[in-house]
Amino acid sequence: MFPAAAMLALSSCVTLVAPDTGLRANSARSDRTAAPQPALGRGQVVSAFFGVDNRLPLLARFRVCEGAGQRDGIVLVFDRELDPATIEAGDIAVRTQSGRAGEMVCVTLMPAADEGERRSLLLVGEFGNAGQDPPAEVEIVGHLLSRDKEIDYRGGKRNVMPLEAGPMLVWAERVTTSGARPGKGLWARGSACPAGTAQALLVTWSGAVRRRDGDELTSLERSLYEVVMEDGRRVEPFALGDLDDGDNHHLLCLRETGQPVQVQFPAGPLGDANQDANPATQVVVRDPR
């Protein structure tokens, strides 16, 4: 079994203090964000991952929000970063397989709270049980806005990946090399790409991942990432960044120039809080908006 600290990190809750009050867990049961006028565009909930079933550590009531201990955790990933000021627990509804409404305790960006990462949102509550009536669907019922104020996610839905499913790559985008260094606003807490990086890719998993033994990724797992370039080349990152901060993001640091089009990772080396192994997984690389 993973120790409690690792369980907390792998379910996308870590014992970190939010850098500003706008990023703290929110427990508001109603949507207090006014409807944007004029109406905004529609975005996509990329994934919803049932990561923890009644297994958030008791410590979570102090580090995440009151009532979080021994609750469920679902990680949502969006196609854009979120505006923290519009994130409220009442924005999101979870329904179980039988149609029962889940009980939301709080929602939080932590630990994926650095600049560039704020597309991942952790839901904490009672959302059903894996063996009987598991969570089946997440719907955005309030005005949850993108950080650039171009998207209102209200009305967005996503089926929930079951507890036994391993973590998958769900998002990848290019970032500037200046954005891959600490102190520049992006990934300030996690490790950075080293000197010699020509370009970096931010990859996002459906939930926080580590090696199957619970340790952080090493050069072995780094070498298993494969980046497919537009000209057909297949390259591996010479370094990984954004490690040691407990979230579901990694930076792939590349020496090569050119246009990356896809990231691939083989089945088996990584796991989630339940020690479910990742399947073979791949994701298209997007240019940042």
ChimeraX attribute file (.defattr): number of C-alpha atoms within 10 A of each C-alpha:
attribute: neighborCount
match mode: 1-to-1
recipient: residues
	/A:1	10
	/A:2	16
	/A:3	10
	/A:4	16
	/A:5	16
	/A:6	20
	/A:7	24
	/A:8	26
	/A:9	26
	/A:10	26
	/A:11	29
	/A:12	31
	/A:13	29
	/A:14	21
	/A:15	17
	/A:16	13
	/A:17	13
	/A:18	19
	/A:19	11
	/A:20	8
	/A:21	11
	/A:22	15
	/A:23	22
	/A:24	20
	/A:25	24
	/A:26	22
	/A:27	18
	/A:28	16
	/A:29	15
	/A:30	13
	/A:31	18
	/A:32	15
	/A:33	15
	/A:34	10
	/A:35	15
	/A:36	13
	/A:37	6
	/A:38	6
	/A:39	10
	/A:40	16
	/A:41	12
	/A:42	15
	/A:43	18
	/A:44	17
	/A:45	22
	/A:46	19
	/A:47	25
	/A:48	27
	/A:49	28
	/A:50	26
	/A:51	29
	/A:52	26
	/A:53	21
	/A:54	18
	/A:55	19
	/A:56	27
	/A:57	19
	/A:58	15
	/A:59	17
	/A:60	22
	/A:61	15
	/A:62	12
	/A:63	19
	/A:64	27
	/A:65	19
	/A:66	14
	/A:67	15
	/A:68	26
	/A:69	20
	/A:70	19
	/A:71	22
	/A:72	25
	/A:73	26
	/A:74	28
	/A:75	28
	/A:76	22
	/A:77	26
	/A:78	21
	/A:79	18
	/A:80	23
	/A:81	20
	/A:82	26
	/A:83	18
	/A:84	20
	/A:85	14
	/A:86	19
	/A:87	29
	/A:88	23
	/A:89	23
	/A:90	22
	/A:91	23
	/A:92	25
	/A:93	19
	/A:94	26
	/A:95	21
	/A:96	19
	/A:97	15
	/A:98	12
	/A:99	12
	/A:100	15
	/A:101	16
	/A:102	18
	/A:103	16
	/A:104	23
	/A:105	22
	/A:106	23
	/A:107	28
	/A:108	29
	/A:109	28
	/A:110	27
	/A:111	28
	/A:112	26
	/A:113	24
	/A:114	18
	/A:115	14
	/A:116	18
	/A:117	25
	/A:118	23
	/A:119	23
	/A:120	32
	/A:121	25
	/A:122	25
	/A:123	31
	/A:124	31
	/A:125	25
	/A:126	20
	/A:127	27
	/A:128	23
	/A:129	16
	/A:130	15
	/A:131	8
	/A:132	10
	/A:133	15
	/A:134	22
	/A:135	30
	/A:136	21
	/A:137	18
	/A:138	23
	/A:139	18
	/A:140	19
	/A:141	17
	/A:142	25
	/A:143	23
	/A:144	29
	/A:145	27
	/A:146	25
	/A:147	17
	/A:148	11
	/A:149	13
	/A:150	15
	/A:151	23
	/A:152	23
	/A:153	25
	/A:154	20
	/A:155	16
	/A:156	19
	/A:157	20
	/A:158	18
	/A:159	17
	/A:160	22
	/A:161	21
	/A:162	15
	/A:163	22
	/A:164	15
	/A:165	16
	/A:166	25
	/A:167	28
	/A:168	26
	/A:169	23
	/A:170	19
	/A:171	23
	/A:172	26
	/A:173	21
	/A:174	20
	/A:175	19
	/A:176	14
	/A:177	19
	/A:178	15
	/A:179	19
	/A:180	29
	/A:181	20
	/A:182	16
	/A:183	12
	/A:184	11
	/A:185	14
	/A:186	21
	/A:187	27
	/A:188	18
	/A:189	16
	/A:190	21
	/A:191	18
	/A:192	24
	/A:193	26
	/A:194	16
	/A:195	10
	/A:196	12
	/A:197	20
	/A:198	15
	/A:199	23
	/A:200	28
	/A:201	26
	/A:202	22
	/A:203	21
	/A:204	24
	/A:205	24
	/A:206	26
	/A:207	32
	/A:208	29
	/A:209	33
	/A:210	26
	/A:211	17
	/A:212	20
	/A:213	12
	/A:214	19
	/A:215	13
	/A:216	15
	/A:217	18
	/A:218	13
	/A:219	11
	/A:220	9
	/A:221	16
	/A:222	18
	/A:223	15
	/A:224	15
	/A:225	18
	/A:226	19
	/A:227	25
	/A:228	18
	/A:229	18
	/A:230	12
	/A:231	10
	/A:232	10
	/A:233	12
	/A:234	14
	/A:235	17
	/A:236	19
	/A:237	23
	/A:238	18
	/A:239	19
	/A:240	24
	/A:241	23
	/A:242	24
	/A:243	20
	/A:244	14
	/A:245	22
	/A:246	27
	/A:247	28
	/A:248	27
	/A:249	26
	/A:250	26
	/A:251	26
	/A:252	29
	/A:253	26
	/A:254	23
	/A:255	15
	/A:256	18
	/A:257	11
	/A:258	11
	/A:259	14
	/A:260	27
	/A:261	19
	/A:262	18
	/A:263	25
	/A:264	18
	/A:265	22
	/A:266	15
	/A:267	14
	/A:268	14
	/A:269	19
	/A:270	26
	/A:271	23
	/A:272	31
	/A:273	30
	/A:274	20
	/A:275	21
	/A:276	18
	/A:277	22
	/A:278	22
	/A:279	18
	/A:280	15
	/A:281	15
	/A:282	19
	/A:283	20
	/A:284	17
	/A:285	21
	/A:286	16
	/A:287	12
	/A:288	12
	/A:289	9
